[in-house]
Amino acid sequence: MKIKILVFVRWAIMLKNNRNLLIVSLVAVVNMLGYGIIIPILYAYSKKYGLSDFENGLLFATYSIFQFISTPIIGRLSDKYGRRPLLLISILGTALSFFTMAFAPNFWFLYLARALDGLTAGNIPVVFAVISDSTKPEERPKAFGLVGAAFSFGFVFGPAVSALTVGFGPAVPFIIAGIVTLISAVLMYLYLPETNKHMGEVKKGKLIDIPKLTKTLFDPNVGVTFFISLLFFLAFSCAMIYGFQPFTLNVLKITEQQNALLFTFFGIVGLISQTFLVARITKLLGMRKAFSIALLLTSVSFMIMYFSRTLSLFILASLIIGIFNSISQTLIPAILSQEADAKSQGSIMGLNASYQSIGMIVGPLLGGAVATIAIPLPFVVGAVLILACFFLSFQVLRPGVKKETAF
């Protein structure tokens, strides 16, 4: 506990001494806060516009599709024209998307809003670039950890905001998300200076290299872990990002407020797991064994959700997922960092983000498709995919393989 307190004290000192880090941490909180506000109520909100389950899956996937396209473009533009204007444009775009959702005259505007949010949500690499511009190399791990904590903070409190405000009207949470995002834009405009000292010095290269993505799946060092990452996020977005809401609203018959509170509970459990359990369990069991066990229990918990017909059993399954999903998500990049050589770390993490995005695109589409057959089926699909990850996990961190990846 003393170690955790010291970490928070160091973060506070770092924020006090580095205004740029404070501002981009706020951007990170707002990004995940807005996402956390709308995700627990998006299914019920879109149903009011007459969308089917498959059309809802497409709506959920629209954000990830456009984020996948925009992320490398926004990052490249920030190298050429500066971090500040790209961050400001992207934050304003996100705010506009929330207001569009709130006042959408028909379902087409819902798709437009999610596409706009996805296009402007590719600012996370710019946030990381500001950190790199503004900190010394030895300070960056702590700074990146701080931004990671900001993401978790936003996802914990976003659903709570939904739970407290959706009762005043279905559009109210979207309006609040838009206002919070506008405040962030104003603060960024007033207090964040331009941090890019090398504007225009952009290396040529493909923005989205599909052949490279395919090739890396067969790399002897990292290929299996990349495939696990792809399947894991496909399963998670199929079962949790999409399948969670149709099940709780139509099978368990809970309200939108209760649904948002469930997401809050899931976020709190995940934050506690990341903060207090991951390091201890990994130290006790070893990284590969901890990873395998976390995947197996995540798969089991999805099956518990499938058979749940009472809220208490569903909450128990959510508790298990909240703990072990966080362990799995945390260990994927940690395993990749050990499997790759030191020169390839940045490229490896970028490629992993691409695989995660692909999973987040396909997952809701798959969830929406199988939900048209039976609403609980996305949990079965998620369980099967995670079980495949469990069996593949025995192939990660193989001893004796030369780390000669060069991405």
C-alpha positions as CSV (number, residue, x, y, z in Angstrom):
1,M,0.0,0.0,0.0
2,K,2.9,2.4,0.8
3,I,4.3,1.7,-2.7
4,K,1.0,2.7,-4.3
5,I,0.8,5.9,-2.2
6,L,4.3,6.8,-3.3
7,V,3.3,6.3,-6.9
8,F,0.4,8.7,-6.6
9,V,2.6,11.2,-4.8
10,R,5.2,11.0,-7.6
11,W,2.4,11.4,-10.2
12,A,1.1,14.5,-8.4
13,I,4.6,16.1,-8.3
14,M,5.0,15.2,-12.0
15,L,1.7,16.9,-12.9
16,K,2.6,20.0,-10.8
17,N,6.0,20.4,-12.6
18,N,4.7,19.6,-16.1
19,R,1.7,21.5,-17.3
20,N,1.7,19.8,-20.7
21,L,1.3,16.4,-19.0
22,L,-1.6,17.7,-16.9
23,I,-3.4,18.9,-20.0
24,V,-3.0,15.7,-22.0
25,S,-4.0,13.7,-19.0
26,L,-7.2,15.7,-19.0
27,V,-7.6,14.9,-22.7
28,A,-7.2,11.2,-21.9
29,V,-9.8,11.4,-19.1
30,V,-12.3,13.2,-21.4
31,N,-11.8,10.7,-24.2
32,M,-12.6,7.7,-21.9
33,L,-15.2,9.7,-19.9
34,G,-17.2,10.4,-23.0
35,Y,-16.8,6.8,-24.2
36,G,-17.9,5.6,-20.8
37,I,-20.9,7.9,-20.7
38,I,-22.4,6.8,-23.9
39,I,-21.5,3.1,-24.2
40,P,-23.8,1.8,-21.4
41,I,-26.8,3.5,-22.9
42,L,-26.1,3.5,-26.7
43,Y,-28.0,0.2,-27.4
44,A,-31.2,1.4,-25.6
45,Y,-30.8,4.9,-27.1
46,S,-30.5,3.6,-30.6
47,K,-33.4,1.2,-30.2
48,K,-35.6,4.3,-29.9
49,Y,-34.6,5.0,-33.5
50,G,-35.8,1.6,-34.6
51,L,-32.4,-0.1,-35.2
52,S,-32.3,-3.9,-35.3
53,D,-29.7,-5.9,-33.4
54,F,-27.5,-6.2,-36.5
55,E,-27.8,-2.5,-37.3
56,N,-26.9,-1.8,-33.7
57,G,-23.8,-4.0,-34.1
58,L,-22.9,-1.9,-37.2
59,L,-23.4,1.3,-35.2
60,F,-21.0,0.1,-32.5
61,A,-18.5,-1.0,-35.2
62,T,-18.7,2.3,-37.0
63,Y,-16.7,4.1,-34.3
64,S,-13.9,1.5,-34.5
65,I,-13.8,1.5,-38.3
66,F,-13.2,5.2,-38.5
67,Q,-10.8,5.2,-35.6
68,F,-8.7,2.6,-37.3
69,I,-8.6,4.8,-40.4
70,S,-7.9,8.0,-38.6
71,T,-5.3,7.0,-36.0
72,P,-2.3,6.9,-38.4
73,I,-3.5,9.9,-40.3
74,I,-3.9,12.1,-37.3
75,G,-0.5,11.0,-35.9
76,R,1.2,11.8,-39.2
77,L,-0.5,15.2,-39.5
78,S,0.6,16.1,-36.0
79,D,4.2,15.4,-37.0
80,K,3.8,17.8,-40.0
81,Y,1.5,20.5,-38.6
82,G,1.9,20.3,-34.9
83,R,0.3,18.5,-31.9
84,R,-1.8,21.4,-30.7
85,P,-4.0,22.0,-33.8
86,L,-4.7,18.3,-34.3
87,L,-5.6,17.8,-30.7
88,L,-7.9,20.8,-30.7
89,I,-9.7,19.7,-34.0
90,S,-10.1,16.2,-32.7
91,I,-11.5,17.2,-29.4
92,L,-14.0,19.6,-31.0
93,G,-15.0,16.8,-33.4
94,T,-15.7,14.5,-30.5
95,A,-17.8,17.2,-28.8
96,L,-19.8,17.7,-32.0
97,S,-20.4,14.0,-32.3
98,F,-21.9,13.9,-28.8
99,F,-24.3,16.8,-29.6
100,T,-25.2,15.2,-32.9
101,M,-26.2,12.0,-31.0
102,A,-28.2,14.0,-28.5
103,F,-30.2,15.9,-31.1
104,A,-30.2,13.3,-34.0
105,P,-33.5,13.7,-36.0
106,N,-33.2,10.1,-37.4
107,F,-31.0,7.0,-37.2
108,W,-28.7,8.2,-40.0
109,F,-27.4,10.9,-37.7
110,L,-26.5,8.3,-35.2
111,Y,-24.2,6.6,-37.7
112,L,-22.8,10.1,-38.7
113,A,-22.1,10.9,-35.1
114,R,-20.3,7.6,-34.4
115,A,-18.2,8.0,-37.6
116,L,-17.3,11.5,-36.6
117,D,-16.3,10.4,-33.1
118,G,-14.2,7.6,-34.6
119,L,-12.5,10.0,-37.0
120,T,-11.5,12.4,-34.2
121,A,-10.7,9.7,-31.6
122,G,-7.5,8.9,-33.3
123,N,-5.8,11.5,-31.1
124,I,-4.4,9.1,-28.6
125,P,-1.0,8.7,-30.5
126,V,-0.9,12.5,-30.5
127,V,-1.3,12.5,-26.7
128,F,1.5,10.0,-26.4
129,A,3.6,12.2,-28.8
130,V,3.0,15.2,-26.5
131,I,4.3,13.2,-23.6
132,S,7.4,12.2,-25.5
133,D,7.9,15.8,-26.5
134,S,7.5,17.1,-23.0
135,T,9.3,14.5,-20.8
136,K,12.8,13.1,-20.5
137,P,13.2,9.5,-21.6
138,E,13.6,8.3,-18.0
139,E,10.3,10.0,-17.0
140,R,8.2,8.5,-19.8
141,P,7.2,5.2,-18.3
142,K,5.7,7.1,-15.3
143,A,4.0,9.6,-17.6
144,F,2.5,6.8,-19.8
145,G,1.3,5.1,-16.6
146,L,-0.3,8.3,-15.5
147,V,-2.2,8.5,-18.8
148,G,-3.2,4.9,-18.5
149,A,-4.7,5.7,-15.1
150,A,-6.5,8.6,-16.6
151,F,-8.2,6.3,-19.1
152,S,-9.3,4.0,-16.3
153,F,-10.6,6.9,-14.3
154,G,-12.7,8.1,-17.2
155,F,-14.2,4.6,-17.8
156,V,-15.1,4.2,-14.1
157,F,-16.9,7.6,-13.8
158,G,-18.4,7.8,-17.3
159,P,-21.0,5.1,-16.7
160,A,-21.7,6.6,-13.3
161,V,-22.6,9.9,-15.0
162,S,-24.9,8.0,-17.3
163,A,-26.6,6.3,-14.4
164,L,-27.2,9.6,-12.6
165,T,-28.4,11.6,-15.6
166,V,-30.2,9.2,-18.0
167,G,-33.4,9.5,-15.8
168,F,-33.7,13.2,-16.7
169,G,-34.0,12.3,-20.4
170,P,-32.2,9.8,-22.8
171,A,-30.3,12.6,-24.5
172,V,-29.0,14.2,-21.3
173,P,-25.9,12.0,-20.9
174,F,-24.8,12.9,-24.5
175,I,-25.2,16.6,-23.8
176,I,-23.1,16.3,-20.6
177,A,-20.4,14.4,-22.5
178,G,-20.4,17.2,-25.1
179,I,-20.1,20.0,-22.5
180,V,-17.3,18.2,-20.7
181,T,-15.4,17.8,-24.0
182,L,-15.9,21.4,-24.9
183,I,-14.4,22.5,-21.5
184,S,-11.4,20.2,-22.2
185,A,-11.0,21.9,-25.6
186,V,-11.0,25.4,-24.0
187,L,-8.5,24.4,-21.4
188,M,-6.2,22.9,-24.0
189,Y,-6.5,26.0,-26.3
190,L,-5.6,28.3,-23.4
191,Y,-2.8,26.3,-21.7
192,L,-1.2,23.7,-24.0
193,P,1.7,25.1,-26.1
194,E,2.9,23.5,-29.2
195,T,5.4,20.7,-28.2
196,N,6.5,19.5,-31.6
197,K,10.0,20.9,-32.2
198,H,10.4,19.0,-35.5
199,M,7.4,20.0,-37.5
200,G,7.6,19.0,-41.2
201,E,10.3,16.4,-40.6
202,V,8.0,13.5,-41.6
203,K,9.3,10.2,-42.9
204,K,7.5,8.7,-45.8
205,G,5.7,5.4,-45.4
206,K,2.4,3.7,-45.6
207,L,-0.2,4.8,-43.2
208,I,-2.0,1.4,-43.0
209,D,0.2,-1.5,-44.1
210,I,-2.1,-4.5,-44.4
211,P,0.6,-6.8,-45.8
212,K,2.8,-6.0,-42.8
213,L,-0.1,-6.8,-40.4
214,T,-0.6,-10.1,-42.1
215,K,3.1,-11.0,-42.1
216,T,3.5,-10.4,-38.4
217,L,1.0,-13.0,-37.5
218,F,3.5,-15.6,-38.7
219,D,6.5,-14.1,-36.9
220,P,8.1,-16.9,-34.7
221,N,8.5,-14.4,-31.8
222,V,5.4,-12.4,-31.6
223,G,2.9,-13.9,-34.1
224,V,1.0,-16.0,-31.6
225,T,0.6,-13.2,-29.1
226,F,-0.6,-10.9,-31.9
227,F,-3.2,-13.5,-32.9
228,I,-4.3,-13.8,-29.2
229,S,-4.6,-10.0,-29.0
230,L,-6.8,-10.0,-32.2
231,L,-9.0,-12.8,-31.0
232,F,-9.2,-11.4,-27.4
233,F,-10.5,-8.0,-28.4
234,L,-12.8,-9.5,-31.0
235,A,-14.3,-11.6,-28.3
236,F,-14.4,-8.8,-25.7
237,S,-16.2,-6.4,-28.1
238,C,-18.6,-9.1,-29.3
239,A,-19.6,-10.1,-25.8
240,M,-19.1,-7.1,-23.6
241,I,-19.1,-4.0,-25.7
242,Y,-22.1,-5.2,-27.7
243,G,-23.7,-8.3,-26.2
244,F,-23.8,-7.0,-22.7
245,Q,-26.6,-4.4,-23.2
246,P,-29.1,-6.5,-25.3
247,F,-28.8,-9.2,-22.6
248,T,-29.2,-7.0,-19.6
249,L,-32.1,-5.0,-21.0
250,N,-34.0,-7.8,-22.8
251,V,-33.3,-10.9,-20.8
252,L,-32.6,-9.6,-17.2
253,K,-35.1,-6.8,-17.8
254,I,-33.0,-4.2,-15.9
255,T,-33.3,-0.4,-16.5
256,E,-30.8,1.8,-18.4
257,Q,-29.7,3.3,-15.0
258,Q,-29.0,-0.2,-13.6
259,N,-27.1,-1.1,-16.8
260,A,-24.9,2.0,-16.5
261,L,-24.2,1.1,-12.8
262,L,-23.2,-2.4,-13.9
263,F,-20.6,-0.8,-16.3
264,T,-19.4,1.4,-13.4
265,F,-19.0,-1.7,-11.2
266,F,-17.1,-3.5,-14.0
267,G,-14.8,-0.4,-14.4
268,I,-14.1,-0.2,-10.7
269,V,-13.2,-3.9,-10.4
270,G,-10.9,-3.6,-13.4
271,L,-9.2,-0.5,-12.0
272,I,-8.6,-2.3,-8.6
273,S,-7.3,-5.4,-10.5
274,Q,-4.9,-3.3,-12.5
275,T,-3.7,-1.4,-9.5
276,F,-3.4,-4.1,-6.9
277,L,-3.6,-7.6,-8.4
278,V,-1.8,-7.8,-11.7
279,A,1.7,-7.4,-10.4
280,R,1.1,-9.7,-7.4
281,I,-0.5,-12.5,-9.4
282,T,2.2,-12.3,-12.1
283,K,4.9,-12.4,-9.5
284,L,3.3,-15.4,-7.8
285,L,2.5,-17.5,-10.9
286,G,4.8,-16.2,-13.5
287,M,3.7,-14.2,-16.5
288,R,2.7,-17.0,-18.9
289,K,0.8,-19.1,-16.3
290,A,-1.0,-16.0,-15.0
291,F,-2.0,-15.1,-18.5
292,S,-3.3,-18.6,-19.3
293,I,-5.3,-18.8,-16.1
294,A,-6.8,-15.3,-16.6
295,L,-7.9,-16.2,-20.2
296,L,-9.5,-19.5,-19.0
297,L,-11.5,-17.8,-16.2
298,T,-12.6,-15.0,-18.6
299,S,-13.9,-17.7,-20.9
300,V,-15.7,-19.5,-18.0
301,S,-17.3,-16.2,-16.9
302,F,-18.7,-15.5,-20.3
303,M,-20.4,-18.9,-20.2
304,I,-21.8,-18.0,-16.7
305,M,-23.2,-14.9,-18.2
306,Y,-24.8,-17.0,-21.0
307,F,-26.7,-19.1,-18.4
308,S,-27.5,-16.2,-16.1
309,R,-31.2,-15.5,-15.6
310,T,-30.8,-13.7,-12.3
311,L,-29.0,-10.4,-11.7
312,S,-27.0,-11.7,-8.8
313,L,-25.4,-14.5,-10.9
314,F,-24.7,-12.0,-13.7
315,I,-23.0,-9.6,-11.3
316,L,-20.8,-12.5,-10.1
317,A,-19.8,-13.2,-13.6
318,S,-19.1,-9.5,-14.1
319,L,-16.8,-9.6,-11.0
320,I,-14.8,-12.5,-12.4
321,I,-14.5,-10.8,-15.8
322,G,-13.6,-7.5,-14.3
323,I,-10.6,-9.1,-12.4
324,F,-9.3,-11.4,-15.1
325,N,-10.0,-9.4,-18.2
326,S,-7.9,-6.6,-16.7
327,I,-5.0,-9.1,-16.1
328,S,-5.2,-10.4,-19.7
329,Q,-5.3,-7.0,-21.2
330,T,-2.4,-5.8,-19.1
331,L,-0.2,-8.8,-19.8
332,I,-0.7,-8.8,-23.6
333,P,1.6,-5.7,-24.2
334,A,3.9,-6.9,-21.4
335,I,4.4,-10.3,-23.1
336,L,5.0,-8.6,-26.5
337,S,7.6,-6.3,-24.9
338,Q,9.5,-9.4,-23.8
339,E,9.1,-11.3,-27.1
340,A,10.4,-8.4,-29.3
341,D,13.9,-6.9,-29.5
342,A,14.6,-3.6,-27.9
343,K,14.7,-1.7,-31.2
344,S,11.2,-2.8,-32.2
345,Q,9.2,-1.9,-29.1
346,G,7.5,1.2,-30.6
347,S,6.5,-0.6,-33.8
348,I,5.3,-3.7,-31.9
349,M,3.0,-1.6,-29.8
350,G,1.7,0.2,-32.8
351,L,1.0,-3.1,-34.6
352,N,-0.8,-4.4,-31.5
353,A,-3.0,-1.4,-31.5
354,S,-4.0,-2.1,-35.1
355,Y,-4.9,-5.7,-34.2
356,Q,-7.0,-4.5,-31.3
357,S,-8.8,-2.0,-33.6
358,I,-9.6,-4.8,-36.1
359,G,-11.0,-6.9,-33.3
360,M,-13.1,-4.0,-32.1
361,I,-14.5,-3.5,-35.6
362,V,-15.4,-7.2,-36.3
363,G,-16.6,-7.9,-32.7
364,P,-19.7,-5.8,-32.6
365,L,-20.7,-6.9,-36.2
366,L,-20.4,-10.5,-35.1
367,G,-22.3,-9.8,-31.9
368,G,-25.1,-8.1,-33.7
369,A,-25.3,-10.9,-36.2
370,V,-25.6,-13.7,-33.7
371,A,-27.9,-11.7,-31.4
372,T,-30.5,-11.9,-34.2
373,I,-30.5,-15.7,-33.7
374,A,-30.6,-15.5,-29.9
375,I,-29.8,-12.6,-27.6
376,P,-27.4,-14.5,-25.3
377,L,-25.3,-16.0,-28.1
378,P,-22.6,-13.3,-28.2
379,F,-21.4,-14.6,-24.8
380,V,-21.0,-18.1,-26.2
381,V,-19.0,-16.7,-29.2
382,G,-16.8,-14.7,-26.7
383,A,-16.3,-17.7,-24.5
384,V,-15.2,-19.9,-27.5
385,L,-12.8,-17.2,-28.8
386,I,-11.2,-16.7,-25.4
387,L,-10.9,-20.4,-24.9
388,A,-8.9,-20.5,-28.2
389,C,-6.7,-17.8,-26.8
390,F,-6.2,-19.9,-23.7
391,F,-4.9,-22.8,-25.7
392,L,-2.7,-20.5,-27.8
393,S,-1.3,-18.9,-24.7
394,F,0.9,-22.0,-24.1
395,Q,2.9,-20.9,-27.1
396,V,3.9,-17.4,-25.9
397,L,7.2,-16.5,-24.3
398,R,8.8,-19.7,-25.7
399,P,12.4,-20.1,-24.5
400,G,15.2,-20.4,-27.0
401,V,13.6,-18.3,-29.8
402,K,15.8,-15.6,-31.1
403,K,14.4,-12.1,-30.8
404,E,15.3,-10.8,-34.3
405,T,12.0,-9.1,-35.1
406,A,12.5,-5.8,-37.0
407,F,9.3,-3.9,-37.5
